[in-house]
Amino acid sequence: MSILRSYSNWRRYRRTVSALSHLSTDELNDLGIYRGNINSIARYYSRKSF
C-alpha cells in the first residue's frame, strides 16, 4: 500500500470518527450504531474504496 493511500485512509478514518462522535446517542441508535463501535466502523469504512 502506498504512503498516499495510507494517508488517505487515515484521513477518512479520522473524519468518520469525528462525524460519528458528534452525533447524539439517539441519532447513533437510529443508525443502529453503538458508541463503542465507532472506531471499528470507521476502521472498516476507511479501508473501503468508494
mmCIF entry with sequence, helices, sheets and N, C-alpha, C, O atoms, coordinates in Angstrom:
data_MODEL
# 
_entry.id   MODEL 
# 
_entity.id                         1 
_entity.type                       polymer 
_entity.pdbx_number_of_molecules   1 
# 
_entity_poly.entity_id                      1 
_entity_poly.type                           'polypeptide(L)' 
_entity_poly.nstd_linkage                   no 
_entity_poly.nstd_monomer                   no 
_entity_poly.pdbx_seq_one_letter_code       MSILRSYSNWRRYRRTVSALSHLSTDELNDLGIYRGNINSIARYYSRKSF 
_entity_poly.pdbx_seq_one_letter_code_can   MSILRSYSNWRRYRRTVSALSHLSTDELNDLGIYRGNINSIARYYSRKSF 
_entity_poly.pdbx_strand_id                 A 
# 
loop_
_entity_poly_seq.entity_id 
_entity_poly_seq.num 
_entity_poly_seq.mon_id 
_entity_poly_seq.hetero 
1 1  MET n 
1 2  SER n 
1 3  ILE n 
1 4  LEU n 
1 5  ARG n 
1 6  SER n 
1 7  TYR n 
1 8  SER n 
1 9  ASN n 
1 10 TRP n 
1 11 ARG n 
1 12 ARG n 
1 13 TYR n 
1 14 ARG n 
1 15 ARG n 
1 16 THR n 
1 17 VAL n 
1 18 SER n 
1 19 ALA n 
1 20 LEU n 
1 21 SER n 
1 22 HIS n 
1 23 LEU n 
1 24 SER n 
1 25 THR n 
1 26 ASP n 
1 27 GLU n 
1 28 LEU n 
1 29 ASN n 
1 30 ASP n 
1 31 LEU n 
1 32 GLY n 
1 33 ILE n 
1 34 TYR n 
1 35 ARG n 
1 36 GLY n 
1 37 ASN n 
1 38 ILE n 
1 39 ASN n 
1 40 SER n 
1 41 ILE n 
1 42 ALA n 
1 43 ARG n 
1 44 TYR n 
1 45 TYR n 
1 46 SER n 
1 47 ARG n 
1 48 LYS n 
1 49 SER n 
1 50 PHE n 
# 
_struct_asym.id          A 
_struct_asym.entity_id   1 
# 
loop_
_struct_conf.conf_type_id 
_struct_conf.id 
_struct_conf.pdbx_PDB_helix_id 
_struct_conf.beg_label_comp_id 
_struct_conf.beg_label_asym_id 
_struct_conf.beg_label_seq_id 
_struct_conf.pdbx_beg_PDB_ins_code 
_struct_conf.end_label_comp_id 
_struct_conf.end_label_asym_id 
_struct_conf.end_label_seq_id 
_struct_conf.pdbx_end_PDB_ins_code 
_struct_conf.beg_auth_comp_id 
_struct_conf.beg_auth_asym_id 
_struct_conf.beg_auth_seq_id 
_struct_conf.end_auth_comp_id 
_struct_conf.end_auth_asym_id 
_struct_conf.end_auth_seq_id 
_struct_conf.pdbx_PDB_helix_class 
_struct_conf.details 
_struct_conf.pdbx_PDB_helix_length 
HELX_P HELX_P1 AA1 ILE A 3  ? SER A 21 ? ILE A 3  SER A 21 1 ? 19 
HELX_P HELX_P2 AA2 THR A 25 ? LEU A 31 ? THR A 25 LEU A 31 1 ? 7  
HELX_P HELX_P3 AA3 ARG A 35 ? ASN A 37 ? ARG A 35 ASN A 37 5 ? 3  
HELX_P HELX_P4 AA4 ILE A 38 ? SER A 46 ? ILE A 38 SER A 46 1 ? 9  
# 
_struct_conf_type.id          HELX_P 
_struct_conf_type.criteria    ? 
_struct_conf_type.reference   ? 
# 
loop_
_atom_site.group_PDB 
_atom_site.id 
_atom_site.type_symbol 
_atom_site.label_atom_id 
_atom_site.label_alt_id 
_atom_site.label_comp_id 
_atom_site.label_asym_id 
_atom_site.label_entity_id 
_atom_site.label_seq_id 
_atom_site.pdbx_PDB_ins_code 
_atom_site.Cartn_x 
_atom_site.Cartn_y 
_atom_site.Cartn_z 
_atom_site.occupancy 
_atom_site.B_iso_or_equiv 
_atom_site.pdbx_formal_charge 
_atom_site.auth_seq_id 
_atom_site.auth_comp_id 
_atom_site.auth_asym_id 
_atom_site.auth_atom_id 
_atom_site.pdbx_PDB_model_num 
ATOM 1   N N  . MET A 1 1  ? 0.852   -1.175 0.000  1.00 0.00 ? 1  MET A N  1 
ATOM 2   C CA . MET A 1 1  ? 0.000   0.000  0.000  1.00 0.00 ? 1  MET A CA 1 
ATOM 3   C C  . MET A 1 1  ? 0.897   1.236  0.000  1.00 0.00 ? 1  MET A C  1 
ATOM 4   O O  . MET A 1 1  ? 1.868   1.311  0.752  1.00 0.00 ? 1  MET A O  1 
ATOM 5   N N  . SER A 1 2  ? 0.569   2.174  -0.827 1.00 0.00 ? 2  SER A N  1 
ATOM 6   C CA . SER A 1 2  ? 1.397   3.370  -0.948 1.00 0.00 ? 2  SER A CA 1 
ATOM 7   C C  . SER A 1 2  ? 1.189   4.308  0.241  1.00 0.00 ? 2  SER A C  1 
ATOM 8   O O  . SER A 1 2  ? 0.195   4.216  0.961  1.00 0.00 ? 2  SER A O  1 
ATOM 9   N N  . ILE A 1 3  ? 2.126   5.185  0.420  1.00 0.00 ? 3  ILE A N  1 
ATOM 10  C CA . ILE A 1 3  ? 2.045   6.166  1.503  1.00 0.00 ? 3  ILE A CA 1 
ATOM 11  C C  . ILE A 1 3  ? 0.833   7.069  1.308  1.00 0.00 ? 3  ILE A C  1 
ATOM 12  O O  . ILE A 1 3  ? 0.137   7.390  2.272  1.00 0.00 ? 3  ILE A O  1 
ATOM 13  N N  . LEU A 1 4  ? 0.578   7.480  0.073  1.00 0.00 ? 4  LEU A N  1 
ATOM 14  C CA . LEU A 1 4  ? -0.569  8.357  -0.187 1.00 0.00 ? 4  LEU A CA 1 
ATOM 15  C C  . LEU A 1 4  ? -1.890  7.668  0.125  1.00 0.00 ? 4  LEU A C  1 
ATOM 16  O O  . LEU A 1 4  ? -2.798  8.284  0.685  1.00 0.00 ? 4  LEU A O  1 
ATOM 17  N N  . ARG A 1 5  ? -2.001  6.395  -0.234 1.00 0.00 ? 5  ARG A N  1 
ATOM 18  C CA . ARG A 1 5  ? -3.231  5.665  0.074  1.00 0.00 ? 5  ARG A CA 1 
ATOM 19  C C  . ARG A 1 5  ? -3.386  5.492  1.579  1.00 0.00 ? 5  ARG A C  1 
ATOM 20  O O  . ARG A 1 5  ? -4.489  5.632  2.107  1.00 0.00 ? 5  ARG A O  1 
ATOM 21  N N  . SER A 1 6  ? -2.306  5.192  2.267  1.00 0.00 ? 6  SER A N  1 
ATOM 22  C CA . SER A 1 6  ? -2.359  5.049  3.722  1.00 0.00 ? 6  SER A CA 1 
ATOM 23  C C  . SER A 1 6  ? -2.793  6.348  4.383  1.00 0.00 ? 6  SER A C  1 
ATOM 24  O O  . SER A 1 6  ? -3.615  6.347  5.300  1.00 0.00 ? 6  SER A O  1 
ATOM 25  N N  . TYR A 1 7  ? -2.238  7.448  3.912  1.00 0.00 ? 7  TYR A N  1 
ATOM 26  C CA . TYR A 1 7  ? -2.600  8.755  4.459  1.00 0.00 ? 7  TYR A CA 1 
ATOM 27  C C  . TYR A 1 7  ? -4.070  9.069  4.175  1.00 0.00 ? 7  TYR A C  1 
ATOM 28  O O  . TYR A 1 7  ? -4.778  9.585  5.040  1.00 0.00 ? 7  TYR A O  1 
ATOM 29  N N  . SER A 1 8  ? -4.519  8.759  2.974  1.00 0.00 ? 8  SER A N  1 
ATOM 30  C CA . SER A 1 8  ? -5.916  8.983  2.607  1.00 0.00 ? 8  SER A CA 1 
ATOM 31  C C  . SER A 1 8  ? -6.849  8.149  3.480  1.00 0.00 ? 8  SER A C  1 
ATOM 32  O O  . SER A 1 8  ? -7.879  8.644  3.938  1.00 0.00 ? 8  SER A O  1 
ATOM 33  N N  . ASN A 1 9  ? -6.497  6.898  3.711  1.00 0.00 ? 9  ASN A N  1 
ATOM 34  C CA . ASN A 1 9  ? -7.300  6.028  4.576  1.00 0.00 ? 9  ASN A CA 1 
ATOM 35  C C  . ASN A 1 9  ? -7.335  6.559  6.001  1.00 0.00 ? 9  ASN A C  1 
ATOM 36  O O  . ASN A 1 9  ? -8.385  6.541  6.644  1.00 0.00 ? 9  ASN A O  1 
ATOM 37  N N  . TRP A 1 10 ? -6.201  7.029  6.499  1.00 0.00 ? 10 TRP A N  1 
ATOM 38  C CA . TRP A 1 10 ? -6.137  7.565  7.853  1.00 0.00 ? 10 TRP A CA 1 
ATOM 39  C C  . TRP A 1 10 ? -7.034  8.805  7.976  1.00 0.00 ? 10 TRP A C  1 
ATOM 40  O O  . TRP A 1 10 ? -7.759  8.962  8.959  1.00 0.00 ? 10 TRP A O  1 
ATOM 41  N N  . ARG A 1 11 ? -6.975  9.680  6.968  1.00 0.00 ? 11 ARG A N  1 
ATOM 42  C CA . ARG A 1 11 ? -7.819  10.886 6.990  1.00 0.00 ? 11 ARG A CA 1 
ATOM 43  C C  . ARG A 1 11 ? -9.291  10.518 6.946  1.00 0.00 ? 11 ARG A C  1 
ATOM 44  O O  . ARG A 1 11 ? -10.094 11.120 7.659  1.00 0.00 ? 11 ARG A O  1 
ATOM 45  N N  . ARG A 1 12 ? -9.666  9.542  6.124  1.00 0.00 ? 12 ARG A N  1 
ATOM 46  C CA . ARG A 1 12 ? -11.055 9.089  6.057  1.00 0.00 ? 12 ARG A CA 1 
ATOM 47  C C  . ARG A 1 12 ? -11.481 8.512  7.402  1.00 0.00 ? 12 ARG A C  1 
ATOM 48  O O  . ARG A 1 12 ? -12.597 8.757  7.860  1.00 0.00 ? 12 ARG A O  1 
ATOM 49  N N  . TYR A 1 13 ? -10.597 7.748  8.033  1.00 0.00 ? 13 TYR A N  1 
ATOM 50  C CA . TYR A 1 13 ? -10.880 7.189  9.356  1.00 0.00 ? 13 TYR A CA 1 
ATOM 51  C C  . TYR A 1 13 ? -11.141 8.306  10.364 1.00 0.00 ? 13 TYR A C  1 
ATOM 52  O O  . TYR A 1 13 ? -12.130 8.263  11.096 1.00 0.00 ? 13 TYR A O  1 
ATOM 53  N N  . ARG A 1 14 ? -10.260 9.305  10.405 1.00 0.00 ? 14 ARG A N  1 
ATOM 54  C CA . ARG A 1 14 ? -10.401 10.407 11.363 1.00 0.00 ? 14 ARG A CA 1 
ATOM 55  C C  . ARG A 1 14 ? -11.683 11.202 11.123 1.00 0.00 ? 14 ARG A C  1 
ATOM 56  O O  . ARG A 1 14 ? -12.364 11.568 12.081 1.00 0.00 ? 14 ARG A O  1 
ATOM 57  N N  . ARG A 1 15 ? -12.024 11.473 9.864  1.00 0.00 ? 15 ARG A N  1 
ATOM 58  C CA . ARG A 1 15 ? -13.259 12.208 9.547  1.00 0.00 ? 15 ARG A CA 1 
ATOM 59  C C  . ARG A 1 15 ? -14.487 11.407 9.977  1.00 0.00 ? 15 ARG A C  1 
ATOM 60  O O  . ARG A 1 15 ? -15.448 11.970 10.501 1.00 0.00 ? 15 ARG A O  1 
ATOM 61  N N  . THR A 1 16 ? -14.453 10.099 9.757  1.00 0.00 ? 16 THR A N  1 
ATOM 62  C CA . THR A 1 16 ? -15.583 9.250  10.125 1.00 0.00 ? 16 THR A CA 1 
ATOM 63  C C  . THR A 1 16 ? -15.755 9.198  11.630 1.00 0.00 ? 16 THR A C  1 
ATOM 64  O O  . THR A 1 16 ? -16.873 9.319  12.131 1.00 0.00 ? 16 THR A O  1 
ATOM 65  N N  . VAL A 1 17 ? -14.659 9.020  12.360 1.00 0.00 ? 17 VAL A N  1 
ATOM 66  C CA . VAL A 1 17 ? -14.725 9.004  13.824 1.00 0.00 ? 17 VAL A CA 1 
ATOM 67  C C  . VAL A 1 17 ? -15.262 10.336 14.333 1.00 0.00 ? 17 VAL A C  1 
ATOM 68  O O  . VAL A 1 17 ? -16.124 10.365 15.212 1.00 0.00 ? 17 VAL A O  1 
ATOM 69  N N  . SER A 1 18 ? -14.763 11.424 13.790 1.00 0.00 ? 18 SER A N  1 
ATOM 70  C CA . SER A 1 18 ? -15.201 12.747 14.226 1.00 0.00 ? 18 SER A CA 1 
ATOM 71  C C  . SER A 1 18 ? -16.689 12.950 13.963 1.00 0.00 ? 18 SER A C  1 
ATOM 72  O O  . SER A 1 18 ? -17.422 13.410 14.839 1.00 0.00 ? 18 SER A O  1 
ATOM 73  N N  . ALA A 1 19 ? -17.129 12.611 12.771 1.00 0.00 ? 19 ALA A N  1 
ATOM 74  C CA . ALA A 1 19 ? -18.537 12.806 12.418 1.00 0.00 ? 19 ALA A CA 1 
ATOM 75  C C  . ALA A 1 19 ? -19.455 11.964 13.296 1.00 0.00 ? 19 ALA A C  1 
ATOM 76  O O  . ALA A 1 19 ? -20.463 12.460 13.800 1.00 0.00 ? 19 ALA A O  1 
ATOM 77  N N  . LEU A 1 20 ? -19.109 10.696 13.479 1.00 0.00 ? 20 LEU A N  1 
ATOM 78  C CA . LEU A 1 20 ? -19.955 9.827  14.298 1.00 0.00 ? 20 LEU A CA 1 
ATOM 79  C C  . LEU A 1 20 ? -19.914 10.221 15.770 1.00 0.00 ? 20 LEU A C  1 
ATOM 80  O O  . LEU A 1 20 ? -20.919 10.094 16.470 1.00 0.00 ? 20 LEU A O  1 
ATOM 81  N N  . SER A 1 21 ? -18.782 10.691 16.240 1.00 0.00 ? 21 SER A N  1 
ATOM 82  C CA . SER A 1 21 ? -18.651 11.084 17.643 1.00 0.00 ? 21 SER A CA 1 
ATOM 83  C C  . SER A 1 21 ? -19.490 12.310 17.975 1.00 0.00 ? 21 SER A C  1 
ATOM 84  O O  . SER A 1 21 ? -19.882 12.502 19.126 1.00 0.00 ? 21 SER A O  1 
ATOM 85  N N  . HIS A 1 22 ? -19.766 13.135 16.982 1.00 0.00 ? 22 HIS A N  1 
ATOM 86  C CA . HIS A 1 22 ? -20.563 14.336 17.220 1.00 0.00 ? 22 HIS A CA 1 
ATOM 87  C C  . HIS A 1 22 ? -22.068 14.064 17.236 1.00 0.00 ? 22 HIS A C  1 
ATOM 88  O O  . HIS A 1 22 ? -22.852 14.937 17.606 1.00 0.00 ? 22 HIS A O  1 
ATOM 89  N N  . LEU A 1 23 ? -22.471 12.858 16.837 1.00 0.00 ? 23 LEU A N  1 
ATOM 90  C CA . LEU A 1 23 ? -23.887 12.510 16.864 1.00 0.00 ? 23 LEU A CA 1 
ATOM 91  C C  . LEU A 1 23 ? -24.319 12.173 18.283 1.00 0.00 ? 23 LEU A C  1 
ATOM 92  O O  . LEU A 1 23 ? -23.524 11.685 19.087 1.00 0.00 ? 23 LEU A O  1 
ATOM 93  N N  . SER A 1 24 ? -25.579 12.438 18.579 1.00 0.00 ? 24 SER A N  1 
ATOM 94  C CA . SER A 1 24 ? -26.111 12.088 19.896 1.00 0.00 ? 24 SER A CA 1 
ATOM 95  C C  . SER A 1 24 ? -26.321 10.576 19.959 1.00 0.00 ? 24 SER A C  1 
ATOM 96  O O  . SER A 1 24 ? -26.310 9.894  18.934 1.00 0.00 ? 24 SER A O  1 
ATOM 97  N N  . THR A 1 25 ? -26.509 10.073 21.153 1.00 0.00 ? 25 THR A N  1 
ATOM 98  C CA . THR A 1 25 ? -26.751 8.643  21.336 1.00 0.00 ? 25 THR A CA 1 
ATOM 99  C C  . THR A 1 25 ? -28.025 8.228  20.611 1.00 0.00 ? 25 THR A C  1 
ATOM 100 O O  . THR A 1 25 ? -28.077 7.151  20.017 1.00 0.00 ? 25 THR A O  1 
ATOM 101 N N  . ASP A 1 26 ? -29.051 9.072  20.654 1.00 0.00 ? 26 ASP A N  1 
ATOM 102 C CA . ASP A 1 26 ? -30.299 8.764  19.949 1.00 0.00 ? 26 ASP A CA 1 
ATOM 103 C C  . ASP A 1 26 ? -30.087 8.691  18.442 1.00 0.00 ? 26 ASP A C  1 
ATOM 104 O O  . ASP A 1 26 ? -30.641 7.812  17.782 1.00 0.00 ? 26 ASP A O  1 
ATOM 105 N N  . GLU A 1 27 ? -29.294 9.604  17.894 1.00 0.00 ? 27 GLU A N  1 
ATOM 106 C CA . GLU A 1 27 ? -29.012 9.582  16.460 1.00 0.00 ? 27 GLU A CA 1 
ATOM 107 C C  . GLU A 1 27 ? -28.227 8.333  16.078 1.00 0.00 ? 27 GLU A C  1 
ATOM 108 O O  . GLU A 1 27 ? -28.495 7.715  15.048 1.00 0.00 ? 27 GLU A O  1 
ATOM 109 N N  . LEU A 1 28 ? -27.253 7.964  16.915 1.00 0.00 ? 28 LEU A N  1 
ATOM 110 C CA . LEU A 1 28 ? -26.495 6.736  16.653 1.00 0.00 ? 28 LEU A CA 1 
ATOM 111 C C  . LEU A 1 28 ? -27.409 5.517  16.710 1.00 0.00 ? 28 LEU A C  1 
ATOM 112 O O  . LEU A 1 28 ? -27.298 4.613  15.883 1.00 0.00 ? 28 LEU A O  1 
ATOM 113 N N  . ASN A 1 29 ? -28.316 5.495  17.694 1.00 0.00 ? 29 ASN A N  1 
ATOM 114 C CA . ASN A 1 29 ? -29.257 4.377  17.802 1.00 0.00 ? 29 ASN A CA 1 
ATOM 115 C C  . ASN A 1 29 ? -30.145 4.280  16.569 1.00 0.00 ? 29 ASN A C  1 
ATOM 116 O O  . ASN A 1 29 ? -30.458 3.179  16.116 1.00 0.00 ? 29 ASN A O  1 
ATOM 117 N N  . ASP A 1 30 ? -30.556 5.428  16.020 1.00 0.00 ? 30 ASP A N  1 
ATOM 118 C CA . ASP A 1 30 ? -31.359 5.422  14.796 1.00 0.00 ? 30 ASP A CA 1 
ATOM 119 C C  . ASP A 1 30 ? -30.608 4.763  13.646 1.00 0.00 ? 30 ASP A C  1 
ATOM 120 O O  . ASP A 1 30 ? -31.217 4.146  12.773 1.00 0.00 ? 30 ASP A O  1 
ATOM 121 N N  . LEU A 1 31 ? -29.292 4.895  13.648 1.00 0.00 ? 31 LEU A N  1 
ATOM 122 C CA . LEU A 1 31 ? -28.450 4.293  12.611 1.00 0.00 ? 31 LEU A CA 1 
ATOM 123 C C  . LEU A 1 31 ? -28.048 2.858  12.943 1.00 0.00 ? 31 LEU A C  1 
ATOM 124 O O  . LEU A 1 31 ? -27.441 2.174  12.119 1.00 0.00 ? 31 LEU A O  1 
ATOM 125 N N  . GLY A 1 32 ? -28.385 2.404  14.148 1.00 0.00 ? 32 GLY A N  1 
ATOM 126 C CA . GLY A 1 32 ? -28.013 1.054  14.565 1.00 0.00 ? 32 GLY A CA 1 
ATOM 127 C C  . GLY A 1 32 ? -26.562 0.942  14.984 1.00 0.00 ? 32 GLY A C  1 
ATOM 128 O O  . GLY A 1 32 ? -25.951 -0.119 14.860 1.00 0.00 ? 32 GLY A O  1 
ATOM 129 N N  . ILE A 1 33 ? -26.006 2.053  15.487 1.00 0.00 ? 33 ILE A N  1 
ATOM 130 C CA . ILE A 1 33 ? -24.598 2.100  15.877 1.00 0.00 ? 33 ILE A CA 1 
ATOM 131 C C  . ILE A 1 33 ? -24.505 2.358  17.375 1.00 0.00 ? 33 ILE A C  1 
ATOM 132 O O  . ILE A 1 33 ? -25.185 3.235  17.907 1.00 0.00 ? 33 ILE A O  1 
ATOM 133 N N  . TYR A 1 34 ? -23.662 1.590  18.047 1.00 0.00 ? 34 TYR A N  1 
ATOM 134 C CA . TYR A 1 34 ? -23.362 1.841  19.452 1.00 0.00 ? 34 TYR A CA 1 
ATOM 135 C C  . TYR A 1 34 ? -22.099 2.683  19.530 1.00 0.00 ? 34 TYR A C  1 
ATOM 136 O O  . TYR A 1 34 ? -21.183 2.525  18.723 1.00 0.00 ? 34 TYR A O  1 
ATOM 137 N N  . ARG A 1 35 ? -22.059 3.568  20.498 1.00 0.00 ? 35 ARG A N  1 
ATOM 138 C CA . ARG A 1 35 ? -20.916 4.472  20.627 1.00 0.00 ? 35 ARG A CA 1 
ATOM 139 C C  . ARG A 1 35 ? -19.595 3.698  20.725 1.00 0.00 ? 35 ARG A C  1 
ATOM 140 O O  . ARG A 1 35 ? -18.573 4.166  20.224 1.00 0.00 ? 35 ARG A O  1 
ATOM 141 N N  . GLY A 1 36 ? -19.604 2.547  21.350 1.00 0.00 ? 36 GLY A N  1 
ATOM 142 C CA . GLY A 1 36 ? -18.396 1.744  21.488 1.00 0.00 ? 36 GLY A CA 1 
ATOM 143 C C  . GLY A 1 36 ? -17.907 1.134  20.184 1.00 0.00 ? 36 GLY A C  1 
ATOM 144 O O  . GLY A 1 36 ? -16.776 0.653  20.109 1.00 0.00 ? 36 GLY A O  1 
ATOM 145 N N  . ASN A 1 37 ? -18.748 1.148  19.156 1.00 0.00 ? 37 ASN A N  1 
ATOM 146 C CA . ASN A 1 37 ? -18.381 0.565  17.863 1.00 0.00 ? 37 ASN A CA 1 
ATOM 147 C C  . ASN A 1 37 ? -17.863 1.583  16.863 1.00 0.00 ? 37 ASN A C  1 
ATOM 148 O O  . ASN A 1 37 ? -17.500 1.212  15.747 1.00 0.00 ? 37 ASN A O  1 
ATOM 149 N N  . ILE A 1 38 ? -17.820 2.852  17.230 1.00 0.00 ? 38 ILE A N  1 
ATOM 150 C CA . ILE A 1 38 ? -17.437 3.903  16.282 1.00 0.00 ? 38 ILE A CA 1 
ATOM 151 C C  . ILE A 1 38 ? -16.059 3.638  15.683 1.00 0.00 ? 38 ILE A C  1 
ATOM 152 O O  . ILE A 1 38 ? -15.896 3.732  14.466 1.00 0.00 ? 38 ILE A O  1 
ATOM 153 N N  . ASN A 1 39 ? -15.078 3.312  16.498 1.00 0.00 ? 39 ASN A N  1 
ATOM 154 C CA . ASN A 1 39 ? -13.719 3.098  15.979 1.00 0.00 ? 39 ASN A CA 1 
ATOM 155 C C  . ASN A 1 39 ? -13.651 1.936  14.997 1.00 0.00 ? 39 ASN A C  1 
ATOM 156 O O  . ASN A 1 39 ? -13.003 2.042  13.956 1.00 0.00 ? 39 ASN A O  1 
ATOM 157 N N  . SER A 1 40 ? -14.310 0.836  15.316 1.00 0.00 ? 40 SER A N  1 
ATOM 158 C CA . SER A 1 40 ? -14.248 -0.316 14.407 1.00 0.00 ? 40 SER A CA 1 
ATOM 159 C C  . SER A 1 40 ? -15.018 -0.040 13.114 1.00 0.00 ? 40 SER A C  1 
ATOM 160 O O  . SER A 1 40 ? -14.596 -0.481 12.045 1.00 0.00 ? 40 SER A O  1 
ATOM 161 N N  . ILE A 1 41 ? -16.121 0.670  13.191 1.00 0.00 ? 41 ILE A N  1 
ATOM 162 C CA . ILE A 1 41 ? -16.869 1.034  11.985 1.00 0.00 ? 41 ILE A CA 1 
ATOM 163 C C  . ILE A 1 41 ? -16.033 1.957  11.114 1.00 0.00 ? 41 ILE A C  1 
ATOM 164 O O  . ILE A 1 41 ? -15.953 1.768  9.900  1.00 0.00 ? 41 ILE A O  1 
ATOM 165 N N  . ALA A 1 42 ? -15.414 2.950  11.727 1.00 0.00 ? 42 ALA A N  1 
ATOM 166 C CA . ALA A 1 42 ? -14.573 3.892  10.975 1.00 0.00 ? 42 ALA A CA 1 
ATOM 167 C C  . ALA A 1 42 ? -13.389 3.170  10.345 1.00 0.00 ? 42 ALA A C  1 
ATOM 168 O O  . ALA A 1 42 ? -13.025 3.460  9.205  1.00 0.00 ? 42 ALA A O  1 
ATOM 169 N N  . ARG A 1 43 ? -12.787 2.238  11.069 1.00 0.00 ? 43 ARG A N  1 
ATOM 170 C CA . ARG A 1 43 ? -11.653 1.484  10.532 1.00 0.00 ? 43 ARG A CA 1 
ATOM 171 C C  . ARG A 1 43 ? -12.085 0.669  9.314  1.00 0.00 ? 43 ARG A C  1 
ATOM 172 O O  . ARG A 1 43 ? -11.380 0.625  8.306  1.00 0.00 ? 43 ARG A O  1 
ATOM 173 N N  . TYR A 1 44 ? -13.242 0.029  9.414  1.00 0.00 ? 44 TYR A N  1 
ATOM 174 C CA . TYR A 1 44 ? -13.747 -0.780 8.302  1.00 0.00 ? 44 TYR A CA 1 
ATOM 175 C C  . TYR A 1 44 ? -13.994 0.081  7.066  1.00 0.00 ? 44 TYR A C  1 
ATOM 176 O O  . TYR A 1 44 ? -13.545 -0.264 5.973  1.00 0.00 ? 44 TYR A O  1 
ATOM 177 N N  . TYR A 1 45 ? -14.696 1.186  7.229  1.00 0.00 ? 45 TYR A N  1 
ATOM 178 C CA . TYR A 1 45 ? -15.055 2.012  6.071  1.00 0.00 ? 45 TYR A CA 1 
ATOM 179 C C  . TYR A 1 45 ? -13.898 2.845  5.547  1.00 0.00 ? 45 TYR A C  1 
ATOM 180 O O  . TYR A 1 45 ? -13.935 3.288  4.399  1.00 0.00 ? 45 TYR A O  1 
ATOM 181 N N  . SER A 1 46 ? -12.879 3.067  6.352  1.00 0.00 ? 46 SER A N  1 
ATOM 182 C CA . SER A 1 46 ? -11.728 3.820  5.850  1.00 0.00 ? 46 SER A CA 1 
ATOM 183 C C  . SER A 1 46 ? -10.921 2.991  4.851  1.00 0.00 ? 46 SER A C  1 
ATOM 184 O O  . SER A 1 46 ? -10.182 3.545  4.037  1.00 0.00 ? 46 SER A O  1 
ATOM 185 N N  . ARG A 1 47 ? -11.059 1.680  4.910  1.00 0.00 ? 47 ARG A N  1 
ATOM 186 C CA . ARG A 1 47 ? -10.312 0.802  4.008  1.00 0.00 ? 47 ARG A CA 1 
ATOM 187 C C  . ARG A 1 47 ? -11.070 0.473  2.735  1.00 0.00 ? 47 ARG A C  1 
ATOM 188 O O  . ARG A 1 47 ? -10.495 -0.078 1.797  1.00 0.00 ? 47 ARG A O  1 
ATOM 189 N N  . LYS A 1 48 ? -12.353 0.802  2.691  1.00 0.00 ? 48 LYS A N  1 
ATOM 190 C CA . LYS A 1 48 ? -13.158 0.507  1.505  1.00 0.00 ? 48 LYS A CA 1 
ATOM 191 C C  . LYS A 1 48 ? -12.963 1.588  0.462  1.00 0.00 ? 48 LYS A C  1 
ATOM 192 O O  . LYS A 1 48 ? -12.784 2.761  0.789  1.00 0.00 ? 48 LYS A O  1 
ATOM 193 N N  . SER A 1 49 ? -12.998 1.185  -0.785 1.00 0.00 ? 49 SER A N  1 
ATOM 194 C CA . SER A 1 49 ? -12.919 2.143  -1.894 1.00 0.00 ? 49 SER A CA 1 
ATOM 195 C C  . SER A 1 49 ? -14.325 2.414  -2.401 1.00 0.00 ? 49 SER A C  1 
ATOM 196 O O  . SER A 1 49 ? -15.082 1.489  -2.696 1.00 0.00 ? 49 SER A O  1 
ATOM 197 N N  . PHE A 1 50 ? -14.659 3.676  -2.496 1.00 0.00 ? 50 PHE A N  1 
ATOM 198 C CA . PHE A 1 50 ? -15.999 4.048  -2.980 1.00 0.00 ? 50 PHE A CA 1 
ATOM 199 C C  . PHE A 1 50 ? -15.909 4.709  -4.311 1.00 0.00 ? 50 PHE A C  1 
ATOM 200 O O  . PHE A 1 50 ? -16.930 5.093  -4.880 1.00 0.00 ? 50 PHE A O  1 
# 
